[in-house]
Amino acid sequence: MSSKYLSGDKAALQEFLNKFDVRDYPPPSHSMTLLTSSQTFLIDCDGVLWSGDHLFDGVPEAIDYLHSQGKRTIFVTNNSTKSRADYHKKFQKLSIKCTPEDVFGSAYSASIYISRILRRPADKPKVFVLGESGIEDELRAENVPFVGGTDPRLRRDIEPADFDALADGSALDPEVGVVLAGLDFHVNYLKLATAYQYLRRGAVFLATNCDSTLPMNGSFFPGAGSVGVPLEKPTRKWKPLPLTTVELQKAATRLLRMSGQQAMSVAEDLYNKGFISYPRTETDRFDKEINLRNLVQKQTQSDAWGQYAQDLLSGSFSQPRQGRHDDKAHPPIHPVTFASPSVLTHDAKRLYEYIVRRFLACCSDDAKGVSTNVEILYGEESFHAHGLHVLERNYLDVFVYEKWNDTTELPKFRVGEVFQPTEAMLTDGKTSPPSYLTEADLIALMDINGIGTDATMAEHIQKIQDREYAALIDQTGPAAQDDDDDEVESPPARGGGRGGRGSRGGRGRGGRGGRGGASSSGGRGRLKVFVPTKLGMALIVGFDRMELETSLGKPFLRKEMEAQMKAICEGRASKAEVLQQNIGQYRQVFALTQEKMNTLKEACREFIFA
């Protein structure tokens, strides 16, 4: 529809109406052909049969004539504010013969789709309604549970406490799996904010219709489609948390091709020269007393990121995210002053650049975009497509180690639309075995399982190489890059696998850190991976075959010891108690291992001497 028809201009409105003036068309012969060749007639209601409570001339007679000819009439409407029963009452009031089953409205069709077609998770059967009583009546008739709608508790202004309750989920019903938007004469910010939070948590978004305008009283008003527009699924990619030692080691191994031990050595040198803060810290939140803007100011003299730093100071500065960990000793790793590239070694330059860019990213806004998810039913199979349009790159402009790009634009489908595919292909494929662990993967798994501290992880990794349990080898492949998945439901997990850990950021998959951001140098690189030696495999297989109650091939013994040492630091256990317990436990394991030494010898023969 041309925009001029939406302006309210009377001449334009008359022009629009004249397009549908059919007083002299079609000719009688055409009308009789249509009448004799059709058995069912779909008849729109609002604006066709009546306007408001005014019934147009000749309507009852025309419908009676169709019935006298044995024709069926179905009355269709995209007005979701009324149910079929509501429309039936109106038909009776206007002396038009029909039953509730002769009415097919958008509220009814949406309810049928949800109850009989949409595959809702068993634990999320409810629907959050943005609409009037018509939707509620139809959902109720289909035994679909719902919340929202005409609930008087939502027909008010939003209050400060509502933001907290919506953000933490306490104001949300955990069983809601669908958001259904229709024409709502009482829409407000509280309703939209509530619907938005459900969508961020994965609810399916449906609309009774997508018409943006509602013709009424000789003019146009916002229609049902306009209710859903604010809920077009916005998404964001969260900026990183402030940097901890564990995250620094993971990033160095994944992006800069340094070992964790090498990275810590370089970081210690940068610290001793006064360029960065103390690099051994578990804190992932900045104290409010730290003047972050002053630290940003010192980076404005850089040729590489100085302009970005200046832009932050000019108005785009945003407070860093607050992680959950504070070791009460040191702040997150950050640049203390500007270091000219000319005074740094090659490795120091690369590690310092990462630390600075990470810090500037922390002081930036999240990247923002709009995502689209399409589910297509093809026969009995469902297919899914995901689209992303990036609106604001923000922190990604400086944090070059991550990417988040537009995908191919998806067609503008409507719910329930039927189309003919231009091509359908059935292709062969196969899964791939998991790759070997990188050092970043290993650090992440050690973090999850509570092995080592931020200060000792690199030493443990070096120890398994010194003892020849595993070897670090080159595996040629593309340089690691971060997933470009958009974050739609919630911020990345802010906590690590245990207390005192930095965030694992939520960007990896299953704790695997090897898919992190792209090195600023780009291109292909030599990825180093850990491959178990024959000795290492023999030990693990041998210990597993012993079937000890406390396995020496699993990380649980070490995890328990680490937790006990932390308990000593926090005053929850004494050194003597922990020593006595652990010595006794290891003495018992050693004795059982000696009894089953032949099992270990057999594994060694199998893997080493075969």
Summary of the structure (lengths in Angstrom):
residues: 610
radius of gyration: 32.9
end to end distance: 79.0
largest distance: 104.5
contacts: 1825
relative contact order: 0.08
helix: 40%
strand: 16%
